[in-house]
């Protein structure tokens, strides 16, 4: 909240200095980041009735629960798809604006960059959507985390989950025409 307040005050001061007509936005509510990086999520709700970024993704083989954030118009959205043991198997991510530009740049220029949140460079499938009124495209990715007892990703499920996630995510952003791309090269 302090960062938002600082950025707003800086923008207002710059507008006054340069004689710009600038409107301030409304009050900023709390931003709850995705709790990501834990080994297990034992209290994750059932995927069938979940709300937020995971809403609309159907359960699949082993995938019965989910952990995500609230739906809004955030520039980055995530959803973890979790098995019955509480382990995150898939991570769905949506990128808009400059975050989408950066994601597209990284995936087009190299496949061997180390993972750096919030951007993924190693993923199973990627998708893009057209955002009207903008030359930019939204970028979506699904990543898989293998465990010893389940070493292979479920490709058909991953593609379907990515499409469902992307189509739900685009609505608040006004983006349309989701297109899925082939599997990424994995290192």
C-alpha positions, 0 to 999 in steps of 0.5 A: 500500500505504501508503494502505491501511495508513493507512486500516486504522489509522485505521479501527482507531483509530476502532473502538477510540475508539467501542467498535465491533467491527471486523475487519481484513482480510487482507494487501493485495497489489499493485494494478496500475492499467491502463496507459491513455493510451498511443498504442499497445500494441505488446506487447498479447496476442491477445484470443482467449487473454487473461485478466483483465478482457478475458477472454471478449470475442471478437475483431472486425473490426480488434480482435485484441488487448487490454490489461486488468487482473486479475479481482477485485472491484475497484470499477473495471475496464477493458479496452482492445480494440486493433487490429493496429497496437497502437492502442486502439479501444475502452475497456470500463469497469465501475463498482461501488458509489459509482463506479457511483453517480457514473457514473450521476449524471454521465451523467444530468445532463450530456453535455458534461462533460470526460472525467475518469478513471476516470469516462466521460461520453462513451460509445457504449453503457452497461449496468447490472446488478442487485447483490443485497443492495444498492440500487445497480446496477453501470454499464458503458460502452464508449467508442470512439477514432476514427482518421483511417483508421477514423472510425466505430465498429463499433456491433454489435461494440461492443454485443456486446463490452460485453455480454460484458465486463459479464456476465463482470465481474458474476460476482465481484461477485455482480451479475446481469441485465445490461441494455444501453441506447441509444447516448449523445449524443456531442458 
